C-alpha cells in the first residue's frame, strides 16, 4: 500500500539530533579526489587546494581536550577576511598567513560547495560534526544553548551547510555559539550563497545587528567558489509534469513510494519543525506529488526549500503533476531576499525529477 507523507509525524529525540550530525547519504562517500573542478573556473581547483590545507592544519592541532594553542589562534581579529588563498597556499603551518579558526565557502548554487564541505569533514579526524544551519538552530532549541555548546565544544571540526541568518534571534544565537566554539578550539567551516557581510540583508534590520554579524564574520576566511550549476551542465531539460494517472501508477509500481497532494503536504509541513523533515522522508524511495502549484507565501516556500534539501540529501526521486518545477516559486519570491534559496531548491528538485523520469522508463 502506498504511504502518504501527510500521515507521518516523526518524533526526533534530542540525543538523535546530535548523533545525526554527519553528512547526508548523498555525500557520505565524497572526497576531495572525487570533486571535478571546471577547467574554466580556477576558483574551484583553488578551493580544493585551500580546503586540503585547512584539513591538514586542523589535523595537526592538538587532540581535543588540550586545545590551548588553538584557543590562542582563535583570538585573532577580523572575521570574514580576504586573501584566503595566500593564507593557506604556503602550507598548514602556524606561520602560513592568517590562522582564523574557520573557512567560509561562498558561491552560487550547484558549484559543489556541499561536496567540498563534506570532503573536508571526511578529511578531518574526529570528533567532528556536520549539519545544516537549520539542524544546528534546531539542536539549540532541543538541548538548550549550554548543552549544545558542551556537545559541540569537544569537536575538532564543526561543518555548517546552507548558512543563513533569517532573523535577529538566529543572528545573536549563532554569533554567540560559534564564538564560544571557536574560543574552545573548534575549527569551523560553512557554506552559503551569501557573502558573510550580507548575511541577514533584506530579511530584517541587519544594521541593528551589525556588531553581531561582523563578530561572526571575523571567525572565517572567505573562499569564493565560482561556476555554473553542475547539476544541469550538459544535461537535458528537466522532464515536464506528468498526468495525475501516471503519477499514481508510478507510486503504485515502486516499493517505498509516497503519494501526496501538494497543497496537503505543504499544510502538513507547517505543523512540523523543519528539523523533522529529514525523518519525514527517511525510508521513502520515491516521492509522488499531485497538483503542484506555484507557491506565493514566503513561509510555505521556505518550508518547501527545506524539504527539497532533505530529499536531495537522500537522493529520493520525484515525480509530479501540475505546473513545472521551474514555476514552483513566483517572480515576486525570486526577486526577494531568499531568491538564491529558491533557485537552489528548483535546481535540486529538477535533478530529482530527472531521476524520477528515469524510473518511468525502467519500471
N, C-alpha and C positions, 0 to 999 in steps of 0.2 A: 504493500500500500504506500502511495506517495505521501511523504510528510509535508507539513506546512511550517514555515519558519514562524508564522504568527502564533502557532501553538506552543512554541518553545519559550520558556522563561528561565534561562540558565542562571544559576547562582554560583558565584565565584568567591571562595574563602580567601581572606587576606593572605594566608601563607601560600596559596596557589598563585596569587599575583606576583609574589617575589620569585617563586620557582619558575614562573613563566617568562622571566626577563632574559630571554635568549632570542637569537634571530629566528624569524618565522620559517616555516618549512621551505618556502621558495628559495631562501637564502642560507639554508643550513649547510650546503656544500660549497658555497662560493669561496674563492680565494683570489688574491691579487693576480696570480698567474692566469686565472680564467677571465680576467677583465680584458676586453679587446678594445683598446683605445682607437678612436677615429684618427687616421693619419692626418686628416685636415684640421684637427683640433689638438694642438700641442699641450694645452692645459690638462688634457686627460692623462697623457703619459706622465706629465709633471706631478699630477695628483697621486699616481701610483708610487712614484719615487718618494714623494714627501710623506705619504702615509706609511710607507715601509720604514722610513727613517724614524717616524714618530713611534711606531710599534717597537722598534729597536730601543729607542730611548726609554719607553715605558718598561720594557722587559729588563733593561739594565738597571733600573731603580731598585731600591731595597725591597725586600719582601714585606708584605702588609703586616703592620704592627710595629715596623721600625722605620716609618716614613718621615723622619725628621728632616732629612736632606730634601725630600720632595716638598715638604711643607715650606721650607725656606725658599725654594724656587718659585712656589706658587704665589709668593708675595710680591712679585714684580708688577710694576704698574702697567697700565694700558690694557684694554680688553680685546677688542677685535682689531689687532694690529695688522698692518700690511707687511709685505715683504716676506711671506712665509717661505717662499722657495729659497731665498737667500739664507733664511734662518736654519733650514734643515738640509740644504743641499750639501753642506760640508760634513754631514755625518750626525750621529746621535750623541756625541759627547757633550758634556756640560758647557763647553766653551763655544759651541756651534750656534752663534747668534742668540736670538731670544729663546727663552725656555718657558713660555707660557704653558700652563697645565692642560690647555685644550686646543683642538683644531675644529674649525667650522667650515663645512663644505657648502659653498653657495653656488647655485646654478639652476638652470631651468629643469623642468620635469623630463624624465626619460634619458638623462645623460649618464645614469649609472651610479648616482650618489649612494643609494641604498646598498648596491653591490659593494661599493668601496667601503662603506661603513661596516658592513657585515664582515668583509675581508679583514679589516683592521681588528675587529673583535676576535676573529679566529686566530689572528697572528699574535695576540697578546695572551700571556699566561694568566690563568685565573688566580684569585677570584675576580669575576667580572660580570657586568650586567648590560643588557641591551633591551631597549624599549622605545616605543613611540612617545612623543610628548604627552599624548592623551593617557597612555598607560602610566606614565610617571605621576601625572597630576591625580590620576585615579588611585594610585598607590598611597599618596599622601592622604587622600580622602578616606581611604580604608584603614590605614595604620595610624594616621596622625603624623605630624611633622617630625617629632622627636624619634619615633620608632623607625620612620623611613630613613632619617639621617643615620641612625645606627645601622640599619640593614645595608645601606649602600656605602657607608663610611669605611668599610673594610675592603672595598673593591680596589683592584688595580686600575680598572677602566670602567667608566660609565659611557655607553654609546646611546645617543638620543636621536631617533629618526623623526623627520617631519616636525622640526622645532618651530613653534609659532607662539605668539603672545596675543591672544584674542581679547583679553580683558585685564583690567588693572590688578585683580586678585592673582591671576596667573603670573603677572609680571613680578610682583613682590614675592610671591611664593617661590618661583624658580630662581630668582636672583638670590634669595636667602639660602635656598637649598644648595645650589651649585657653588656658591661662595663657601658654605660650610664644608662641602665635599672636597673642593679644591684645596682648602686650607688643611684638610685632613690627609692630603696626599693622593687623592683620587684623580687620575687623568680623565679628561673629558673630551668627547668627540660628538659632533652634532651635524645633521644635515638640515637644510632649509631651502626654500625657494625665495627667501627674502634676505637681503643684506642685513647684518646684525643691527646696524644703526637705524634701520627702518622697521624693526620688529614693533608691532602694535600700531604702525601708521595706518590711519584710515579706519581703525577698529574702535579706538577710544581716544581720550585726550592724552595721547602719548607724551606730550610735552610736560604734563603734570608728573610724569613718572620717569623723566629723562635721567635722573640720577641712578635709578634702579636699572634702566636699560643700559646706560653707559657702564655701570659697575659690572653688569653681567657680561657685556661685550668685552671687557678688559681681560676676561679669563681665556680668550681664544685668539689664535691666529686664523685669519681668513684664507681659505684656499678656494679659488674660483675654478669651477669645472664647467667649461662651455661645450656646446654641441647641440645637435638635433636629437629629437626623440628617437632613441634606438628601437623602441617597440614597433615603430612603423617604417623603419628605414628599409626601403626596397621591398616592402610587403604590400599585398593588395589592400584595397579599402576595406574597412570593417563590413561585415555582412549586413544586408538590410533586415528590418524587423521581420519576424515570422508571423504567419497566421496563428490565431489562437488555437486552432485544432492541431497545428504542427507542434506548438509549444507543449500542449497537453500530451500528445503522443510521445514526444521526446522524454518528458518527465516519467511517463509510464514505462518507457523502454529501458531506463537506466537505473540500476540499483543505487540507492543512496541519494536520489534526486529529491529536491524540494520543489514545490509548486505553489506560488502565491500570487494574489492580486497586488499590483504595485502600490496602489493607494492604501490598501490594508496593511501592507508591510511597512510603509512609511509611518502610518499611525502607530503600529506596534513598536517601531524603533523609538518613538517619543517616550514610551514607558520603560525603556531600558537604558541604563547608563552606558555610554559608549565603551567603557571598559569591558562590557559583556558581549560586544558584537563578535569578537573572535570565538567565544564559547557558543554563541548563537549558531554559527555555521560550522563548528567542528564536526567532522564526520560526514558532512554533506559533500557529495561528489559532482553535483550539477545543480545550478540554481535556475529555475524556470520562472519567468515573470510574465504576467498577463497585464496588458493595458498600461504600458509605460507612458507617462505623460510628462510634459515639461514641468519642472519644479520652479515655482516662483517665490516661495517662502524661504528666507535665508536659513532659518533654524532647521527646516526639513532638509534643505540642500546640504548643510554641513553634516547632518546625520548620514545622508547618502554617501557623502565623501568618505566618512569613517568606515561604513560598510564596504564600499568599493575597495578600500585599502586592505581590509581584512580578507576579502575574497581573493584579492590579488596575492596577498601573502601566502595563501593556501593553494593557489593555482586552481581555483574552482571555476570551471567553465560556466558561461552564462548564455541562456537563450531567452529571447523576449519578443513579445508582440507590442504593438503600439507605435510610438514615434522612434526614430533612430536615436541611438545613444548620443550622437553628436548634437542632438536637440534637447538633451536632458536638462541643461541649465540655460535659462533665457538670457537674452542680451543684457538685461539690467544687472543680473548677477555677475555675468562675465566682465562687466565694466566696473565692478565694485572691488573692494579691498581683498576679497578672497578668490579672485579670478584664477590665480595660479593653482589653488587647491582644486577648483572645479575642472580646470584644464587637465590636471594630473589624473583626476578621477575618470574623466572621459577617456583619456589615453589608456588607462589601466582596464576600464570596462570594455573598451574596443578590443584590446588584446584578448580578454577573456571571452568576448563574443566570437572572435575568430576561432578560439579553441572550441567553442560551442558549435560553430558551423562545421568544424572537422568531425565532431561527434555525429552530426546528422548524416554524414556521408559514409560513416563506418559502422553505424549501429546495425 
